[in-house]
Amino acid sequence: MQRRVAVTGLGVISAIGHNRSEFWQSLTAGRPGIGPLEAVDPALLRFSNGAEVRNYAPAQYFNEKELSLLDRFVQFA
């Protein structure tokens, strides 16, 4: 059985960019996404550095009702 698929867009939200353009520029420039963690208290963790998505504003991508249902990690999926 053959199924057709339509790709309606490409995107990325990562530690090195919030969209495809930012991501590609950081990637080609060799900029790392790893740095000191800010979203959690580093004293609670074994390591104080990680690849964290900084300056992420979930309201740009989801409405208020969706945000009340979605954990941060699900928003990135």
C-alpha positions as CSV (number, residue, x, y, z in Angstrom):
1,M,0.0,0.0,0.0
2,Q,1.3,3.4,-0.9
3,R,0.6,6.5,1.2
4,R,1.2,10.1,0.2
5,V,2.7,12.5,2.6
6,A,2.7,16.3,2.4
7,V,5.5,18.2,4.2
8,T,4.0,21.6,5.1
9,G,7.0,23.2,6.7
10,L,10.3,22.6,8.4
11,G,11.3,24.0,11.7
12,V,13.6,23.7,14.7
13,I,13.8,24.9,18.2
14,S,17.1,24.0,19.8
15,A,19.9,25.3,22.0
16,I,21.6,26.9,18.9
17,G,18.5,28.5,17.3
18,H,14.8,29.0,17.5
19,N,14.2,28.6,13.7
20,R,15.8,27.0,10.7
21,S,17.8,30.1,9.8
22,E,19.2,30.7,13.3
23,F,20.0,27.0,13.7
24,W,21.8,26.7,10.3
25,Q,23.8,29.9,11.0
26,S,24.9,28.6,14.4
27,L,25.7,25.2,13.0
28,T,27.8,26.5,10.1
29,A,29.6,29.0,12.4
30,G,30.4,26.2,14.8
31,R,28.7,27.8,17.8
32,P,28.0,25.4,20.6
33,G,24.7,25.3,22.4
34,I,26.1,24.1,25.6
35,G,26.6,26.5,28.5
36,P,25.7,27.2,32.1
37,L,22.1,26.0,32.9
38,E,19.7,28.8,33.8
39,A,16.2,27.2,33.9
40,V,17.0,25.0,36.9
41,D,19.1,25.4,40.1
42,P,22.5,23.9,39.1
43,A,23.1,23.0,42.8
44,L,20.5,20.2,42.4
45,L,22.3,18.7,39.5
46,R,25.5,16.7,39.0
47,F,26.5,18.9,36.1
48,S,26.1,22.7,35.8
49,N,26.3,22.9,31.9
50,G,23.9,21.7,29.3
51,A,22.2,22.4,26.0
52,E,19.3,24.5,27.1
53,V,16.9,26.4,24.8
54,R,17.2,29.9,26.0
55,N,14.8,32.8,25.5
56,Y,12.0,30.4,24.5
57,A,8.5,32.0,24.6
58,P,6.0,29.2,24.3
59,A,3.1,31.8,23.8
60,Q,4.6,32.4,20.3
61,Y,3.7,28.8,19.3
62,F,0.7,27.8,21.5
63,N,-2.4,29.4,22.8
64,E,-3.2,29.6,26.6
65,K,-5.3,26.4,26.6
66,E,-2.7,24.3,24.9
67,L,0.0,25.6,27.2
68,S,-1.9,24.5,30.2
69,L,-1.8,20.9,28.8
70,L,1.7,20.7,27.4
71,D,4.9,20.2,29.4
72,R,8.0,22.0,28.1
73,F,9.5,18.9,26.6
74,V,6.3,18.1,24.7
75,Q,6.2,21.7,23.3
76,F,9.6,21.0,21.6
77,A,8.4,17.7,20.1
